[in-house]
Amino acid sequence: MSEASVRRSFTNPLLKKLEAEMRKGIERQGGQVLILKDIKAFIEVIETTYPDIKIKKSDAKRALDAGTKKALELSKRYRSRQKRRYNAVIAKIEKILPMSEYTWDKNIFVVASFKRSISSIKLAILKELQRARVITESQRTRVQGDIHKGHGVEGTAVSQVQIANTLMAAVALDTGNKTGLEFLKDNLKSFFEISETPTNIQEEINKLTTRYNQIVTKDGKLRADYASIIDFQSSRENIKDSGLEKKIKGVFRDFIADFAEKELYRMKGSSSLEDKIETVIIDNLTDKVKNAKVTRRAKNRKLTSKGTVSVKGTKTKSTARVRSAGTLKKGSKAKTKTKSSSFSQTKLYAALNAKISVTVAKNMGEPALEYQTGRFANSVRITDISTTKLGFPSVGYTYQLYPYQTFEPGFAQGDVDRDPRKLIDRSIREIAAQMLTGRLYTRRQ
């Protein structure tokens, strides 16, 4: 199976699911859970925006009571209209949240879609603070825009629903003797190690690999008993959580589009990447051997001077006749040099291509190029590995020149720190350092 086939049958369908629009469905689904234990987000915004204002505990309590009263009113209204859904949400949430910390209709409420409820509850809290003359009407209006819906509690953010949708889609994909989901699970640990994914992101993704079917159906729709668990956040906390959600989704995207695709291609290909490189090396060696007989079995390579090149190690065996003229010189030097170059170049090429995108993504950040969509990191490819006259490896690579080449010195936005070549060179050396000692050269193709 070619790399293009793997991309068409495996990678692209999963990426399409990952990018599917889920926000509207989540926001419109009736019966969402609001946590209202305090008004810390409101206090943070007010006291940060207006340093002269200090909210008393008594004023904060009255404002919280006003918000709780409004939330209870909305909860009762929803229960009277959608009793079955209301009870289903209650049962579902009690399996997820530590209910010793919550009491229904006191600090946690089932309301209609949060989009409809947030404005009225937020307004009730701020109007109470205005009534107590803590803030003015104009201050209330300004603060109101800086209080947001949280990005989700217990893995219910939009990006995590998208990941769950992708994992569900993977169940139906066949990778040979495993489902796509099993294949992804088997490779996650290796990917996390190679990409040095932060522990908190690892935990979120691992959690979703076991909970995905509690979030979406086989058709990729939200389960009937699914409910968002949400709260209020200040702009600062909202931006922080938004960044984390983007990182979680970005890491999972890189896993699917780069690491998993390459692993599946090597597993399902008619011959592995190493076999193909080995073929080129052996063909080059035997090009001038008259009637050379080539016997291949993976791993240990042994060259003889009698016109036969044998490779021992596994069950697979193939024989080919090479018609040419000339002889292969005898001597241990030929054996050692061939074995060394074939092994090291093969392993290095495979490792670099498997790890380069995630390593580049990890190394991005000021003052170098910053990670945004992952497009630049995913465009980096290792093209070849050759050997210099002095015997050092020279790694060829390429990347998407438009629009990123503009940052190379000599181009419109040339900048030494933001030079894409510098970032890629650093990433190549980081990967190669685990396998090589001594000099290494890199070159953009």
DABELJO-V450473 format. One record per residue. PSI is psi in degrees with one decimal (NA if undefined). D_LAST is the distance of its C-alpha to the last C-alpha in Angstrom with 1 decimal. Layout:
psi=(PSI/PSI)
d_last=(D_LAST/D_LAST)
//
This chain:
psi=(130.9/164.8/-36.5/-36.5/-41.1/-42.8/-40.2/-41.3/-18.2/-60.4/-53.5/-43.2/-37.2/-40.5/-35.0/-40.9/-38.5/-33.1/2.4/143.6/117.4/-17.4/-46.0/-42.4/-39.1/-45.2/-30.1/-14.0/126.0/152.0/68.6/156.9/126.5/125.5/124.3/74.3/-24.6/-178.4/38.5/-39.2/-40.1/-44.6/-42.5/-45.8/-45.3/-48.8/-25.6/-40.4/-37.5/86.6/-23.0/-13.5/128.0/116.8/125.6/154.4/-37.7/-40.3/-38.9/-39.1/-42.6/-37.7/-40.6/-40.5/-37.9/-41.4/-40.0/-40.0/-42.9/-39.8/-39.0/-40.5/-44.8/-36.5/-44.1/-38.5/-41.2/-40.0/-38.0/-28.0/-34.0/62.5/-43.3/-47.9/-40.0/-47.8/-35.9/-40.7/-44.0/-49.3/-40.7/-48.0/-33.5/-14.6/-12.9/-47.9/150.5/94.6/-6.8/-19.0/-7.6/153.0/125.6/138.1/13.6/-48.5/4.6/134.9/147.2/118.5/174.3/-174.0/137.9/-29.8/-36.5/-31.2/-30.7/-43.2/-46.0/-37.4/-44.3/-43.6/-38.1/-41.4/-47.3/-34.7/-33.2/-39.7/-33.0/-42.7/-36.8/3.5/30.5/-39.1/160.2/174.5/-42.5/-36.7/-38.0/-43.9/-41.7/-43.9/-35.4/-35.5/-13.4/5.5/123.8/165.9/134.4/162.7/0.8/147.6/145.4/45.3/33.1/16.4/159.5/-46.9/-33.0/-31.5/-37.5/-38.9/-41.7/-40.0/-39.5/-42.3/-38.2/-40.4/-33.2/-24.6/-35.5/-8.6/138.7/123.8/15.7/-100.0/10.6/157.4/163.8/-35.3/-44.4/-41.0/-43.8/-45.6/-41.2/-26.5/-6.7/-44.7/-45.3/-41.5/-44.1/-40.2/-45.2/-43.7/-6.8/47.3/133.1/147.1/-41.2/-33.8/-38.6/-45.4/-42.2/-44.2/-43.0/-38.7/-40.4/-27.4/-15.9/-18.4/-0.5/-39.1/-4.4/-7.3/-44.8/159.1/177.1/-25.2/0.9/17.1/155.6/137.3/150.9/-32.0/8.5/143.0/135.3/141.3/112.9/164.1/-173.6/146.2/152.6/165.5/-41.4/-47.2/-34.7/-44.1/-40.6/-47.5/-34.8/-40.9/-40.3/-43.4/-40.6/-37.7/-42.2/-47.1/-39.4/-41.8/-44.1/-37.5/-44.3/-37.4/-46.1/-50.0/-22.4/-67.6/-54.7/-39.2/-45.4/-39.5/-41.8/-38.4/-44.3/-33.4/-37.8/-11.6/156.6/-28.6/148.9/167.2/-41.7/-37.7/-39.3/-41.3/-38.8/-39.2/-44.4/-44.6/-46.8/-39.5/-38.6/-38.1/-36.4/4.0/-31.3/17.1/119.3/125.5/40.1/137.0/124.7/120.7/121.7/132.4/136.2/167.7/-108.7/124.6/132.6/125.5/138.4/164.4/12.4/23.4/12.8/132.7/117.7/143.8/114.4/153.4/-38.1/-176.6/-32.9/133.2/133.4/149.7/136.0/141.9/132.1/113.7/116.1/-176.5/158.8/179.3/157.6/124.1/144.7/161.7/151.7/-23.3/-42.8/-41.8/-50.8/-46.5/-43.7/-45.8/-42.8/-48.7/-41.5/-43.0/-52.9/-43.2/-40.4/-51.6/-43.1/-44.7/-45.3/-44.1/-43.8/-45.9/-29.6/-31.9/-12.5/-43.5/-45.5/-32.3/-41.5/-44.4/-41.7/-35.8/-5.4/147.9/158.5/140.4/0.5/-173.6/142.7/147.0/126.1/-70.0/-16.2/-2.8/-42.1/-50.6/-41.1/-16.2/-12.8/128.2/141.2/124.4/-36.9/165.6/122.9/179.8/132.7/171.6/-28.5/2.8/10.5/146.8/142.8/117.2/122.6/141.9/166.9/162.6/170.5/104.9/-39.2/123.4/11.8/-21.6/-18.6/-20.4/-6.1/136.7/133.7/-14.9/177.7/-46.9/31.4/131.4/125.0/-41.7/-33.8/7.1/117.6/-33.7/-37.6/-42.1/-43.6/-41.6/-45.5/-42.1/-39.8/-44.6/-34.6/-42.6/-45.5/-26.9/-23.6/-11.2/-21.1/156.9/150.8/-167.8/152.2/136.2/146.2/153.2/135.4/132.1/NA)
d_last=(26.8/23.2/21.0/21.7/25.4/25.3/23.8/26.4/29.4/28.7/26.1/26.8/30.6/30.5/28.3/30.6/33.5/32.0/31.6/35.0/37.5/40.0/41.3/43.9/45.3/45.6/47.2/49.6/50.8/54.4/55.6/53.2/54.2/54.6/55.0/57.1/58.2/58.1/57.0/54.7/52.0/54.6/55.9/52.4/51.6/55.0/55.3/51.8/52.3/55.8/56.2/60.0/60.5/61.3/62.1/65.1/65.2/68.1/66.3/63.2/65.4/67.1/63.8/62.6/65.9/65.4/62.0/63.3/66.2/63.9/61.6/64.7/65.9/62.7/62.6/66.2/65.4/62.5/64.5/67.4/65.1/62.7/64.7/62.9/59.4/60.7/62.1/59.0/56.8/59.3/59.2/55.4/54.9/57.6/55.4/52.4/53.8/56.1/59.2/61.1/59.3/60.1/63.1/63.0/64.2/64.3/60.7/58.8/59.4/58.4/58.0/56.7/53.1/52.1/51.1/54.8/56.2/54.1/55.5/59.1/58.8/56.8/59.4/62.3/61.0/60.3/63.6/65.5/63.9/64.8/68.3/68.6/67.5/64.6/62.3/63.1/62.3/59.6/58.1/58.3/56.4/53.6/53.4/53.5/50.0/48.6/49.9/47.6/47.6/45.9/42.7/44.6/46.4/45.9/42.7/43.8/41.2/39.4/36.0/37.8/39.7/36.4/35.1/38.5/38.1/34.8/36.3/39.3/37.0/35.3/38.8/38.9/35.6/35.9/33.3/35.5/38.2/37.5/37.4/34.3/36.1/36.9/33.3/32.2/35.0/34.2/30.6/31.3/32.3/29.2/27.1/29.3/29.0/25.2/24.8/27.8/29.4/32.6/35.8/37.3/34.5/34.7/38.4/38.2/35.8/37.8/41.0/39.7/39.0/42.8/44.1/42.0/44.9/47.2/45.2/44.3/45.8/44.3/43.8/41.8/44.7/46.2/49.0/52.5/53.3/50.1/50.7/48.6/49.9/49.5/50.8/50.7/48.0/47.6/44.6/43.1/43.5/42.3/39.0/38.6/39.2/37.1/34.1/34.9/35.1/31.7/30.3/32.1/30.8/27.2/27.3/28.8/26.3/23.4/25.5/25.9/22.6/20.4/22.5/25.3/23.3/21.3/24.6/26.4/23.8/24.2/27.9/28.5/26.0/27.6/26.0/24.1/20.5/22.0/24.2/21.4/19.5/23.0/23.7/20.8/21.9/25.5/25.0/23.3/26.2/28.9/27.6/30.3/33.0/35.9/36.8/34.9/35.8/33.2/34.6/32.3/33.4/30.9/30.5/32.2/31.0/33.5/33.2/36.3/36.9/39.1/36.5/36.0/33.1/34.3/32.7/35.3/35.5/36.0/38.2/35.5/36.0/34.6/35.5/33.7/34.8/32.4/33.9/32.9/34.5/34.5/35.0/33.2/34.6/36.7/36.3/35.1/32.0/30.4/31.3/30.1/26.7/26.0/27.2/25.3/21.9/22.3/23.7/21.5/18.1/19.5/20.9/18.0/15.5/18.3/19.1/15.7/15.2/18.8/18.9/15.7/16.8/20.3/19.5/17.3/20.2/22.7/21.2/21.1/24.0/25.4/24.4/20.8/19.9/22.8/22.8/24.4/23.6/20.9/18.6/15.8/16.2/16.4/13.2/11.1/10.1/9.4/7.8/9.5/11.7/12.8/15.6/16.0/19.2/21.1/20.3/18.2/15.4/11.8/9.8/6.1/5.8/5.5/8.7/11.1/10.6/14.3/16.3/14.5/12.4/15.9/16.4/13.9/16.3/16.9/16.8/20.0/20.4/18.5/19.8/19.1/20.4/18.6/15.1/13.0/10.8/14.2/15.3/12.5/12.8/16.5/16.4/14.5/17.1/19.9/19.3/18.8/21.9/24.1/23.2/22.3/24.0/22.9/19.7/16.2/12.9/9.7/6.3/3.8/0.0)
//
